[in-house]
Amino acid sequence: MSYFDTYRELLQQTLGSLDMQVVEQASEWLREARDEGKHVFVCGNGGSAFTASHFATDLVKGASYGQDTRFRVLPLTDSMGTVTAYANDVGYEVVFEEQLKNFAEPGDLLIAISGSGNSPNVVRAVEYANQASCRTLGLTGRDGGRVGALVQLNILAADPHMGRIEDVHMFVCHMLAYGFMDHVPA
C-alpha cells in the first residue's frame, strides 16, 4: 500500500471514529446562538487559525447570506494588529483571552480549535469563556489535551497525526456550516 493510500485509510478511520452525537449537539448550540443573537467566537493557532477563519467565513457569509436570522461570528485570529499587540506587549498566551474580555457575554459560544489540545492561548481562552458563562466547544486531536478536558463539549479527532487532525477539523466545520447552508433540520 502506498503512503497516500495509507494516509487516506487512516483519515477514513479517524473520520469513522467521530462521535456524531457530539457533532449534532454542536450544531444545536450553533443554531441556538444564531437564533438568540449570541456571539460565536472562534480561535486556534497555525493551521487551526486558518480553520477558525475559514469556519467563521462559512457561517458569516455562507450560512447567513439571504437569511432573516444570521450568525454573529468573530474569529479571534483575524485581527493581526490586536493579536500582535498583545503578543508583543503582554504575551502570546493572552491573545484570545483578552479579546474575549472585550466582547464575550453570558450565553455566547467559544469554539476552540487545537490539534494538540494544549495551546496555552487557547486553554486560557476556554478558561476565561467558562468563567464568563459562555458555552465552550472544542475541536481537538490526539487525546484532547487540556482543551478537551476544559470545554463543555469536545469533538475529538483521535489521531496522532496533525495533518489528519486538521483534515477532520475542517470536515467537521464544513458539516456544521453546510448543515445550515443546505437547511438540514435539527
VENVEN-V785670 format. One record per run of one state. SS is the DSSP state (h for helix, s for strand, l for the rest). FROM is the first residue (numbers start at 1). LEN is the number of residues. If there is no record, write none. Layout:
BEGIN
ss:SS from:FROM len:LEN
ss:SS from:FROM len:LEN
END
This chain:
BEGIN
ss:l from:1 len:2
ss:h from:3 len:14
ss:l from:17 len:3
ss:h from:20 len:16
ss:l from:36 len:3
ss:s from:39 len:5
ss:l from:44 len:3
ss:h from:47 len:16
ss:l from:63 len:9
ss:s from:72 len:4
ss:l from:76 len:4
ss:h from:80 len:10
ss:l from:90 len:2
ss:h from:92 len:3
ss:l from:95 len:2
ss:h from:97 len:7
ss:l from:104 len:5
ss:s from:109 len:6
ss:l from:115 len:5
ss:h from:120 len:12
ss:l from:132 len:3
ss:s from:135 len:7
ss:l from:142 len:3
ss:h from:145 len:6
ss:l from:151 len:2
ss:s from:153 len:5
ss:l from:158 len:4
ss:h from:162 len:20
ss:l from:182 len:5
END
